[in-house]
């Protein structure tokens, strides 16, 4: 049957797919728009599958904090090229996915993918976008942080985001202090809030490395443990947030800076995600 230009344009407006793809889908579906949409979606699934092994090293990070300031959300939508990462539709979809996640109390990427969106699921919409754009697209990370006060930060390139949760914030300028700490996290990439949060496997590895270094320096075997523990303390100082030197004032640690802003204020948790 003959497919008119008006019908092709209507399907294009409905799906965002290319003109020729729409014409082929409508022809195959014999003018049935629902069938044509399914055909386009199946094309997207094929494209998605064929690109499953591609790396998504570009994209955008979006963030949102609840109205009461106690819950923060961080989401990364990734793709293959910077060109697509800057596409308005791509960025808009990242924000839509985050909005749906917050509205539905999602706690994982899988939760978000299962949410309904425009008659399909978010996951199916991503497949559609993959077919339309021709690049692998995925929600790579989704993080939620809850506490007394949560402050977000997105780096200027849009590819690095942080959420920092603060406690004992009474009377403090939470926004300014939170942003300072979030920027510290972005720049210095600490492994944990403090030494109690460092994974046991990391501690074990650092001790072994410290022992090996001391051994190679010719230190006596009975001194290796003590020397390694000294190196471990240095590791904590450089790699755990509260012990790190504050980048804006090296005379203060982050713990001292926060206590100076408001007595007793500290970091309860943080999340940092980056693309690339």
C-alpha beads as a LAMMPS data file, in Angstrom:
LAMMPS data file: protein, C-alpha beads

276 atoms
275 bonds

1 atom types
1 bond types

-500.0 500.0 xlo xhi
-500.0 500.0 ylo yhi
-500.0 500.0 zlo zhi

Masses

1 110.0

Atoms # bond

1 1 1 0.000 0.000 0.000
2 1 1 1.038 3.583 -0.609
3 1 1 2.383 5.457 2.412
4 1 1 1.894 9.217 2.327
5 1 1 4.458 11.803 3.370
6 1 1 2.004 13.013 6.027
7 1 1 1.909 9.523 7.576
8 1 1 5.682 9.264 7.530
9 1 1 5.976 12.660 9.197
10 1 1 3.382 11.712 11.830
11 1 1 5.355 8.572 12.763
12 1 1 8.547 10.597 12.814
13 1 1 6.962 13.078 15.241
14 1 1 5.739 10.193 17.412
15 1 1 9.047 8.351 17.567
16 1 1 11.828 10.728 16.581
17 1 1 13.140 8.116 14.131
18 1 1 14.544 9.057 10.719
19 1 1 12.262 9.668 7.732
20 1 1 13.412 6.621 5.744
21 1 1 13.215 4.361 8.811
22 1 1 9.660 5.566 9.418
23 1 1 8.657 4.986 5.802
24 1 1 10.109 1.470 5.798
25 1 1 8.425 0.640 9.117
26 1 1 5.033 1.924 7.942
27 1 1 5.337 0.032 4.678
28 1 1 6.202 -3.182 6.499
29 1 1 3.338 -2.604 8.947
30 1 1 0.927 -1.839 6.099
31 1 1 0.108 1.555 7.569
32 1 1 -0.545 0.328 11.139
33 1 1 1.145 2.892 13.405
34 1 1 1.327 0.633 16.460
35 1 1 2.960 -2.138 14.446
36 1 1 5.306 0.413 12.849
37 1 1 6.393 1.637 16.289
38 1 1 7.097 -1.960 17.343
39 1 1 9.152 -2.455 14.182
40 1 1 11.208 0.627 14.995
41 1 1 11.676 -0.572 18.571
42 1 1 12.832 -3.966 17.309
43 1 1 15.317 -2.195 15.092
44 1 1 16.541 -0.380 18.187
45 1 1 16.918 -3.688 20.025
46 1 1 19.054 -5.038 17.214
47 1 1 21.220 -1.934 17.245
48 1 1 21.504 -2.124 21.015
49 1 1 22.551 -5.772 20.916
50 1 1 25.103 -5.164 18.184
51 1 1 26.682 -2.394 20.245
52 1 1 26.603 -4.211 23.580
53 1 1 30.385 -4.561 23.658
54 1 1 31.023 -0.869 22.951
55 1 1 32.402 1.330 25.718
56 1 1 30.417 4.339 26.904
57 1 1 33.083 6.841 27.924
58 1 1 31.058 9.988 27.260
59 1 1 27.784 11.233 28.678
60 1 1 26.267 13.519 31.240
61 1 1 25.718 13.479 35.001
62 1 1 22.601 15.004 36.560
63 1 1 21.688 15.552 40.180
64 1 1 18.719 16.514 42.305
65 1 1 18.104 17.175 46.000
66 1 1 14.729 16.832 47.729
67 1 1 12.867 19.981 48.744
68 1 1 13.810 19.497 52.401
69 1 1 17.493 19.072 51.490
70 1 1 17.855 15.673 53.148
71 1 1 18.000 13.348 50.136
72 1 1 20.282 13.649 47.124
73 1 1 20.217 11.756 43.834
74 1 1 23.016 11.347 41.286
75 1 1 22.609 9.715 37.855
76 1 1 24.936 9.217 34.898
77 1 1 23.629 8.573 31.390
78 1 1 26.472 7.461 29.142
79 1 1 27.095 7.104 25.420
80 1 1 29.987 6.596 23.008
81 1 1 30.765 10.102 21.726
82 1 1 30.920 13.647 23.049
83 1 1 28.705 14.741 20.151
84 1 1 25.800 12.653 21.452
85 1 1 26.533 13.603 25.085
86 1 1 25.828 17.237 24.191
87 1 1 22.650 16.430 22.257
88 1 1 19.635 18.217 23.782
89 1 1 17.422 15.136 23.601
90 1 1 20.086 13.024 25.321
91 1 1 20.511 15.521 28.186
92 1 1 16.729 15.958 28.494
93 1 1 16.276 12.203 28.786
94 1 1 18.905 12.037 31.552
95 1 1 16.942 14.618 33.525
96 1 1 13.645 12.842 32.823
97 1 1 15.079 9.522 34.018
98 1 1 16.309 11.183 37.209
99 1 1 12.928 12.846 37.760
100 1 1 11.144 9.506 37.366
101 1 1 13.627 7.891 39.750
102 1 1 13.024 10.472 42.471
103 1 1 9.246 10.428 42.038
104 1 1 9.154 6.636 42.356
105 1 1 11.760 6.224 45.121
106 1 1 14.042 4.155 42.899
107 1 1 17.130 2.787 44.612
108 1 1 19.024 1.212 41.706
109 1 1 19.588 1.373 37.950
110 1 1 17.380 -1.729 37.577
111 1 1 14.559 0.060 39.415
112 1 1 14.778 3.004 37.007
113 1 1 14.848 0.805 33.901
114 1 1 11.611 -0.884 34.998
115 1 1 9.697 2.388 35.473
116 1 1 6.895 3.170 32.993
117 1 1 7.616 5.937 30.496
118 1 1 5.467 7.005 27.504
119 1 1 3.689 3.659 27.286
120 1 1 6.870 1.597 27.605
121 1 1 9.580 1.291 30.247
122 1 1 12.639 3.483 30.710
123 1 1 14.777 0.522 29.677
124 1 1 12.806 0.120 26.451
125 1 1 13.075 3.845 25.803
126 1 1 16.851 3.557 26.075
127 1 1 16.719 0.814 23.431
128 1 1 14.684 3.150 21.219
129 1 1 17.218 5.935 21.691
130 1 1 20.028 3.524 20.857
131 1 1 18.290 2.623 17.620
132 1 1 17.572 6.251 16.767
133 1 1 20.989 7.664 17.651
134 1 1 23.062 4.652 16.636
135 1 1 25.207 4.574 19.778
136 1 1 25.187 2.451 22.885
137 1 1 23.345 4.351 25.627
138 1 1 22.978 3.259 29.239
139 1 1 22.302 4.492 32.741
140 1 1 25.692 3.645 34.210
141 1 1 25.295 4.823 37.791
142 1 1 22.559 5.869 40.170
143 1 1 23.302 6.892 43.738
144 1 1 21.097 8.043 46.612
145 1 1 22.353 9.730 49.789
146 1 1 20.158 10.593 52.778
147 1 1 21.049 12.505 55.935
148 1 1 20.542 15.756 57.821
149 1 1 21.717 17.838 54.848
150 1 1 22.825 16.805 51.364
151 1 1 24.705 19.083 48.956
152 1 1 25.343 18.235 45.267
153 1 1 28.158 19.270 42.944
154 1 1 28.595 18.771 39.212
155 1 1 31.987 19.580 37.714
156 1 1 32.029 22.069 34.832
157 1 1 32.567 19.343 32.208
158 1 1 29.359 17.609 33.308
159 1 1 31.195 14.284 33.602
160 1 1 31.932 14.219 37.336
161 1 1 29.361 14.511 40.095
162 1 1 29.358 14.389 43.898
163 1 1 26.816 14.161 46.695
164 1 1 27.982 14.951 50.220
165 1 1 25.873 14.363 53.341
166 1 1 26.553 16.510 56.417
167 1 1 25.477 16.041 60.039
168 1 1 25.408 18.372 63.067
169 1 1 24.657 21.276 60.747
170 1 1 22.674 23.471 63.132
171 1 1 23.243 27.145 62.325
172 1 1 25.812 26.397 59.633
173 1 1 26.047 27.662 56.061
174 1 1 25.465 24.180 54.722
175 1 1 25.499 25.111 51.029
176 1 1 28.908 26.777 51.061
177 1 1 30.558 24.202 53.327
178 1 1 28.957 21.336 51.439
179 1 1 30.123 22.658 48.093
180 1 1 33.673 23.136 49.419
181 1 1 33.757 19.534 50.625
182 1 1 32.118 18.219 47.443
183 1 1 34.749 19.992 45.338
184 1 1 37.422 18.434 47.569
185 1 1 35.922 15.000 46.879
186 1 1 35.806 15.720 43.151
187 1 1 39.456 16.799 43.081
188 1 1 41.051 14.367 45.543
189 1 1 38.854 11.254 45.117
190 1 1 39.080 9.949 48.710
191 1 1 38.462 6.239 49.279
192 1 1 36.267 6.738 52.363
193 1 1 35.002 9.331 54.850
194 1 1 37.532 8.220 57.495
195 1 1 39.770 5.245 58.275
196 1 1 36.839 3.262 59.701
197 1 1 35.271 3.276 56.254
198 1 1 38.289 1.861 54.405
199 1 1 37.730 -1.652 53.092
200 1 1 39.699 -4.342 54.936
201 1 1 41.195 -5.600 51.678
202 1 1 42.613 -2.137 50.981
203 1 1 44.162 -1.956 54.455
204 1 1 45.692 -5.413 54.027
205 1 1 47.152 -4.448 50.662
206 1 1 48.626 -1.197 51.983
207 1 1 50.276 -3.019 54.895
208 1 1 51.797 -5.596 52.556
209 1 1 53.056 -2.871 50.204
210 1 1 54.509 -0.996 53.181
211 1 1 56.320 -4.109 54.388
212 1 1 57.736 -4.836 50.925
213 1 1 58.986 -1.248 50.564
214 1 1 60.662 -1.373 53.973
215 1 1 62.180 -4.767 53.204
216 1 1 63.622 -3.469 49.920
217 1 1 65.081 -0.519 51.822
218 1 1 66.991 -3.022 53.973
219 1 1 65.005 -2.503 57.180
220 1 1 65.209 -5.357 59.740
221 1 1 62.394 -7.918 59.555
222 1 1 61.204 -7.248 63.113
223 1 1 60.617 -3.557 62.215
224 1 1 58.548 -4.164 59.081
225 1 1 55.143 -4.265 60.770
226 1 1 55.729 -1.009 62.663
227 1 1 57.031 0.751 59.553
228 1 1 54.090 -0.529 57.483
229 1 1 51.592 0.764 60.042
230 1 1 53.287 4.166 59.900
231 1 1 52.873 4.155 56.122
232 1 1 49.236 3.106 56.590
233 1 1 48.596 6.176 58.757
234 1 1 50.051 8.313 55.976
235 1 1 47.707 6.557 53.534
236 1 1 44.728 7.426 55.766
237 1 1 45.805 11.067 55.923
238 1 1 46.093 11.360 52.159
239 1 1 43.158 9.196 51.094
240 1 1 40.352 9.514 53.639
241 1 1 38.228 12.640 53.349
242 1 1 38.166 13.982 56.894
243 1 1 41.935 13.569 57.264
244 1 1 42.862 15.149 53.945
245 1 1 44.345 18.635 53.841
246 1 1 41.680 21.115 52.749
247 1 1 42.567 22.202 49.203
248 1 1 41.519 25.805 49.922
249 1 1 43.571 26.009 53.123
250 1 1 46.325 23.441 53.577
251 1 1 46.722 24.336 57.249
252 1 1 43.377 22.634 57.971
253 1 1 42.129 19.099 57.474
254 1 1 38.576 18.705 56.170
255 1 1 37.493 17.666 59.682
256 1 1 39.025 20.858 61.133
257 1 1 37.509 23.033 58.394
258 1 1 33.989 21.717 59.046
259 1 1 34.392 22.045 62.806
260 1 1 35.504 25.634 62.261
261 1 1 32.419 26.382 60.158
262 1 1 30.120 24.883 62.801
263 1 1 31.219 23.070 65.955
264 1 1 30.705 19.325 65.528
265 1 1 29.669 19.420 61.867
266 1 1 31.047 16.494 59.886
267 1 1 30.535 14.314 56.817
268 1 1 28.246 11.315 57.224
269 1 1 28.653 9.945 53.701
270 1 1 29.479 10.863 50.129
271 1 1 29.098 9.494 46.611
272 1 1 31.320 10.369 43.654
273 1 1 30.769 9.205 40.091
274 1 1 32.677 10.072 36.938
275 1 1 32.441 9.284 33.242
276 1 1 35.410 8.281 31.140

Bonds

1 1 1 2
2 1 2 3
3 1 3 4
4 1 4 5
5 1 5 6
6 1 6 7
7 1 7 8
8 1 8 9
9 1 9 10
10 1 10 11
11 1 11 12
12 1 12 13
13 1 13 14
14 1 14 15
15 1 15 16
16 1 16 17
17 1 17 18
18 1 18 19
19 1 19 20
20 1 20 21
21 1 21 22
22 1 22 23
23 1 23 24
24 1 24 25
25 1 25 26
26 1 26 27
27 1 27 28
28 1 28 29
29 1 29 30
30 1 30 31
31 1 31 32
32 1 32 33
33 1 33 34
34 1 34 35
35 1 35 36
36 1 36 37
37 1 37 38
38 1 38 39
39 1 39 40
40 1 40 41
41 1 41 42
42 1 42 43
43 1 43 44
44 1 44 45
45 1 45 46
46 1 46 47
47 1 47 48
48 1 48 49
49 1 49 50
50 1 50 51
51 1 51 52
52 1 52 53
53 1 53 54
54 1 54 55
55 1 55 56
56 1 56 57
57 1 57 58
58 1 58 59
59 1 59 60
60 1 60 61
61 1 61 62
62 1 62 63
63 1 63 64
64 1 64 65
65 1 65 66
66 1 66 67
67 1 67 68
68 1 68 69
69 1 69 70
70 1 70 71
71 1 71 72
72 1 72 73
73 1 73 74
74 1 74 75
75 1 75 76
76 1 76 77
77 1 77 78
78 1 78 79
79 1 79 80
80 1 80 81
81 1 81 82
82 1 82 83
83 1 83 84
84 1 84 85
85 1 85 86
86 1 86 87
87 1 87 88
88 1 88 89
89 1 89 90
90 1 90 91
91 1 91 92
92 1 92 93
93 1 93 94
94 1 94 95
95 1 95 96
96 1 96 97
97 1 97 98
98 1 98 99
99 1 99 100
100 1 100 101
101 1 101 102
102 1 102 103
103 1 103 104
104 1 104 105
105 1 105 106
106 1 106 107
107 1 107 108
108 1 108 109
109 1 109 110
110 1 110 111
111 1 111 112
112 1 112 113
113 1 113 114
114 1 114 115
115 1 115 116
116 1 116 117
117 1 117 118
118 1 118 119
119 1 119 120
120 1 120 121
121 1 121 122
122 1 122 123
123 1 123 124
124 1 124 125
125 1 125 126
126 1 126 127
127 1 127 128
128 1 128 129
129 1 129 130
130 1 130 131
131 1 131 132
132 1 132 133
133 1 133 134
134 1 134 135
135 1 135 136
136 1 136 137
137 1 137 138
138 1 138 139
139 1 139 140
140 1 140 141
141 1 141 142
142 1 142 143
143 1 143 144
144 1 144 145
145 1 145 146
146 1 146 147
147 1 147 148
148 1 148 149
149 1 149 150
150 1 150 151
151 1 151 152
152 1 152 153
153 1 153 154
154 1 154 155
155 1 155 156
156 1 156 157
157 1 157 158
158 1 158 159
159 1 159 160
160 1 160 161
161 1 161 162
162 1 162 163
163 1 163 164
164 1 164 165
165 1 165 166
166 1 166 167
167 1 167 168
168 1 168 169
169 1 169 170
170 1 170 171
171 1 171 172
172 1 172 173
173 1 173 174
174 1 174 175
175 1 175 176
176 1 176 177
177 1 177 178
178 1 178 179
179 1 179 180
180 1 180 181
181 1 181 182
182 1 182 183
183 1 183 184
184 1 184 185
185 1 185 186
186 1 186 187
187 1 187 188
188 1 188 189
189 1 189 190
190 1 190 191
191 1 191 192
192 1 192 193
193 1 193 194
194 1 194 195
195 1 195 196
196 1 196 197
197 1 197 198
198 1 198 199
199 1 199 200
200 1 200 201
201 1 201 202
202 1 202 203
203 1 203 204
204 1 204 205
205 1 205 206
206 1 206 207
207 1 207 208
208 1 208 209
209 1 209 210
210 1 210 211
211 1 211 212
212 1 212 213
213 1 213 214
214 1 214 215
215 1 215 216
216 1 216 217
217 1 217 218
218 1 218 219
219 1 219 220
220 1 220 221
221 1 221 222
222 1 222 223
223 1 223 224
224 1 224 225
225 1 225 226
226 1 226 227
227 1 227 228
228 1 228 229
229 1 229 230
230 1 230 231
231 1 231 232
232 1 232 233
233 1 233 234
234 1 234 235
235 1 235 236
236 1 236 237
237 1 237 238
238 1 238 239
239 1 239 240
240 1 240 241
241 1 241 242
242 1 242 243
243 1 243 244
244 1 244 245
245 1 245 246
246 1 246 247
247 1 247 248
248 1 248 249
249 1 249 250
250 1 250 251
251 1 251 252
252 1 252 253
253 1 253 254
254 1 254 255
255 1 255 256
256 1 256 257
257 1 257 258
258 1 258 259
259 1 259 260
260 1 260 261
261 1 261 262
262 1 262 263
263 1 263 264
264 1 264 265
265 1 265 266
266 1 266 267
267 1 267 268
268 1 268 269
269 1 269 270
270 1 270 271
271 1 271 272
272 1 272 273
273 1 273 274
274 1 274 275
275 1 275 276
